Amino acid sequence: MDPRTKTALPGYLSRTPQLKRLSGGLALFIGQIGQKQYREEPDGSLTLLGATYTKLVLLGEHAEEAFADFVEGDDVVAIGSFKTRSYEHRGQKIEECQFQAAKLLFDTTRERYRVERRPRPRAEAAREAPRAAGTVEFRAPQPARALTLGR
């Protein structure tokens, strides 16, 4: 049985993420991951050549969580796979490569930093505190009678 594997894409959020809703109500997180490209010099130093950018998308509940947790400039690792999307815009057929992430995580290999965010304003429905479903009582299982084999 082969292990299930995904691609890990490290980088930083190079644009302010957006949260949109698809026609069925499904949440769509749209962002962009930047990756700095370096050249190693003979003396061991690194020269920054520029950056490459990849469109990043997440769907559903993960999209909403990522939008609440991440902002432009955060160092991240996206776990997922590359997809090619084809569509027509103003009469031209366009194909774009995007990274469809299943998870978006803070990159903990970077320098330690603390993430402090002020809560974003949310819809009134989201501000309501969840109501308790009722009292739950936990009981220890009763010991079962030992069975003997008649020896």
N, C-alpha and C positions, 0 to 999 in steps of 0.2 A: 504494500500500500504506500503510495507516494505521499509525502507531506504536502499540505496545502501551503503555498508560498505566495507572497505579494511583494510588490516593489516598494521600497522605501525611498522617498524623494525628500532629501534635506534641503533647506534653504531658508528664506525669509519672506514674509508677506510684503510684496513690493507695492501693493495698492490697497486702498481701503476696501475691505470685504463688503459685499452686498448680499442681502437676503431677499429672494423673490419667491413668489408662489406660482406653481405651475397650474394649468387649468383644472386639475383634479384636486387642488389644495395642497399638494406635496411641496414642502419647503426645498428651495434650491439655494445653496451657498455658492457664490461666485467670487473667486479671488485670483491672485496671481502670485506664483512662487518665483523668486529671483534666486539665482545661484551665481556667486562671484567666481570668475575664472582668473586663474593666476598662472604665471610662468616662473619656473624656478631658474634663477640666475646662477652662473658659475660660482659666485661667492656664497651661495646658499640662501640668499635673500629671495623674496617673492615680489614680482611685479604684477600689479592688478591690470588685467587686460580689458576688463569690462564685466558685464553680467549677461546671462541668458535668462529668459523668462518663459514660464509655462503656465497656461491657464489651469486653474484649479477649481474643481466642482465637487460638492458633497450634496447628497440628497437626504430628505426625510429628517428624522429626529437628530441625526448627527449634524445636519446643516444648521439647525437651530442652536444646538449646543456650541458649535464652532463659532457662530456669529456672536454669541453671548460672551465667549471666552477670549477671542483673538482680535487684535487690531493691527493696522499697518505697522511694519517694522519688527514684529515678533519673529524670533527664530523658531522654526517649526520643522517637523518631520511629518510628511503625508504618507500614509500607507494605502496602497491601492494599485491601480494599473492605468497604463496609457490607453486612450481610446482616440479614434479618428472620427470626427463629426463632420458630416457633409450637409450643407444647406444652400439655399439660393438667396442672394441679397442683391436687390436692384438689377435683377436679370443675370447676375453672374453666379456661377456655381463656385462655392467656397468650401474648402476642406481645411479643417484646423485640428491640430493635435492638442488634446487636453488630458489632464490627469484627473481621473475619477477616483477620489479617495473614499475609503471606507472609514478611515479614522484620521484625525488631525491632532497631533500631539505637540507639546512644547519640546524644543530640542534641549535636552538636559546636558548635552556634551559641550555646550557653550559656557561662557563664564556664568557664574551664579548670578542670578538677578531675581529680584522679587517682583511679582506681578501684582500690582494693586490697581483695581479698577473701581470707578464710581459706578453704581448701578445705572444702566440705561433705562430711560423711560419705557414702560411697557404698557400694553393694552390693559384696561381695567380688569378684564377677566383673568389675566395672568397674575394680577396682584392679590386676588382673593386667596386667603389662606385655605389650604386643604382641610376638609372637615374630617374628624375622626370617624371611623367606621363603627366604632363601638369598643367595648372592653374585650380584650382577648385574654383568656386564661390558659396558661400552660401547665400541664400535669405530667409528672414523671410516669413512664409506663409501668404497669403492674408487673411484678415478677411472675413469669410463667412457672407452672409446676414442672418439676424435673421428671422426665420420663425415664423409666428404667427398662432394661432389656431382659429382665428376669433371670439373671445369672445367680 
